[in-house]
Structure formats: structure tokens, C-alpha cells
Amino acid sequence: KRRQKKFSASELELKDLQIQDYKPLWQGFGPTASRELAFAIPKFLAFDVIAKSITGFINSQMGPGALPIQVGVGGEGLAISAFSGAIAGIAGAVVSHPADLVLTRLSASQKSNRTSAADSNGETSNDDNSDALDWKDVMKELLSKEGGVANLFVGLTPRLVFFFLVIGLQFFLYDYVKNLLEVGSDDLSLVLDVFYAVRQGLVDNPTN
């Protein structure tokens, strides 16, 4: 059985590393980024559209002189924030589910290949498996089975329930803490304005 040599921190320096030594740090970055972006973009977009639509409809039905409802402000605003966040979680889950499913299948396939190689060779190989599947192979496999595109949404229901609850709670807690700390949208905009002014040299940088 081949034994792998272990290097101490003093024996292995950063200058000894080559470009290919850093590649494992970014392995799977593309599929992971596609999954996260496919979830985050529809989530925030859906939340913004739904929350504005609800508050706009409610405020249009209120009589003159009544205080308008704001998203995340007061009991009604927090309820709107939680509901909009829950629906936004569903939207993000639906859009990102195919990418998440492909990434999960790809990870399971790679783990199975490594386990099989270790069992057959009696040792763990660090070399890249030339016949390992990539995301295109997983997509073709899913689409070629009976059901076609529907196979990309296998297991969607539990994910919908999970993100309905989690994202709704996420937006509720975010706005609740903002109210607790008395932080408003104008305060956040003011912070960004200050950073912009410092960067453009309109005001003196306090660190200089």
C-alpha cells in the first residue's frame, strides 16, 4: 500500500506552489455560483415586486389622512415583509432547483467514483478521474429519462416548504431587527452616500 508523504508547514511554502495547486480551491465554483445566483436574484426581485404591490394596493384603499403602510414597519409592515419573503422563497426555489439538483447529482457521482476507485485499487488516488461526469452529462441523463424536463424538478415540494418558511422568517427578522435598532431606509442610504462622497474625494477621509 502506497503511503503519501506528509509535509510540515516549514517544508511547504507558498512560493513552492504552482498555479495548478490552487485549482482545487475553486473546483465546482461555476455550478455553485449558478445555483446561488439563480436563487438570490428571483428571491429579491419577487420580494420587491410583491411587497410594493401589496402596500400599494392597501394604501390605495385607505381613506384620506390615514398613515401609509410601509414594508417592514409596524405590525402590518412586518406581516407584509414575512409574507412577501415566503413567496420570494418559493420563487427562488423554483428557479434554482434544476441547478441545485444537477449539483447534488454531480457531487454524489464524484463521491461514488472516488469510493469505487479506492475499493478497487486499495488506495485513494489524487489524480483527476478522466471519466468523471460534468454538469452537462448530468443534464443529458436527466432529460433523456422518461419525464424529460419534469425530471429537473424532482424533489421540489420539500424544498418549496423549506424556503417558504426560512426566507419568510429571514425577511421578518431582518425588518424586525431594523425596527428594534430604529434603523430606517434613509439611514442606510446615508451610509452609502457617505462612502460615495469619501471615495470621490468630496469629503476628507478620516483615516488619512
KAUR-V898806 format. One record per backbone hydrogen bond with DSSP energy under -1.0 kcal/mol. CO is the residue of the C=O (numbers start at 1). NH is the residue of the N-H. If there is no record, write none. Layout:
# KAUR-V898806
co=CO nh=NH
co=CO nh=NH
This chain:
# KAUR-V898806
co=8 nh=12
co=13 nh=16
co=14 nh=17
co=18 nh=21
co=19 nh=22
co=22 nh=25
co=23 nh=26
co=26 nh=29
co=28 nh=32
co=29 nh=33
co=30 nh=34
co=31 nh=35
co=32 nh=36
co=33 nh=37
co=34 nh=38
co=35 nh=39
co=36 nh=40
co=37 nh=41
co=39 nh=43
co=40 nh=44
co=41 nh=45
co=42 nh=46
co=43 nh=47
co=44 nh=48
co=45 nh=49
co=46 nh=50
co=47 nh=51
co=48 nh=52
co=49 nh=53
co=50 nh=54
co=51 nh=55
co=52 nh=56
co=53 nh=57
co=54 nh=58
co=55 nh=59
co=56 nh=60
co=63 nh=66
co=70 nh=73
co=73 nh=77
co=74 nh=78
co=75 nh=79
co=76 nh=80
co=77 nh=72
co=77 nh=81
co=78 nh=82
co=79 nh=83
co=80 nh=84
co=81 nh=85
co=82 nh=86
co=83 nh=87
co=84 nh=88
co=85 nh=89
co=86 nh=90
co=87 nh=91
co=88 nh=92
co=89 nh=93
co=90 nh=94
co=91 nh=95
co=92 nh=96
co=93 nh=97
co=96 nh=100
co=97 nh=101
co=98 nh=102
co=99 nh=103
co=100 nh=104
co=101 nh=105
co=102 nh=106
co=103 nh=107
co=104 nh=108
co=105 nh=109
co=106 nh=110
co=107 nh=111
co=108 nh=112
co=109 nh=113
co=110 nh=114
co=111 nh=115
co=112 nh=116
co=113 nh=117
co=114 nh=118
co=115 nh=119
co=116 nh=120
co=117 nh=121
co=118 nh=122
co=129 nh=132
co=134 nh=138
co=135 nh=139
co=136 nh=140
co=137 nh=141
co=138 nh=142
co=139 nh=143
co=140 nh=144
co=145 nh=148
co=147 nh=150
co=148 nh=151
co=149 nh=152
co=150 nh=153
co=151 nh=154
co=153 nh=156
co=156 nh=160
co=157 nh=161
co=158 nh=162
co=159 nh=163
co=160 nh=164
co=161 nh=165
co=162 nh=166
co=163 nh=167
co=165 nh=169
co=166 nh=170
co=167 nh=171
co=168 nh=172
co=169 nh=173
co=170 nh=174
co=171 nh=175
co=172 nh=176
co=173 nh=177
co=174 nh=178
co=175 nh=179
co=176 nh=180
co=177 nh=181
co=178 nh=183
co=184 nh=188
co=185 nh=189
co=186 nh=190
co=187 nh=191
co=188 nh=192
co=189 nh=193
co=190 nh=194
co=191 nh=195
co=192 nh=196
co=193 nh=197
co=194 nh=198
co=195 nh=199
co=196 nh=200
co=197 nh=202
co=205 nh=208
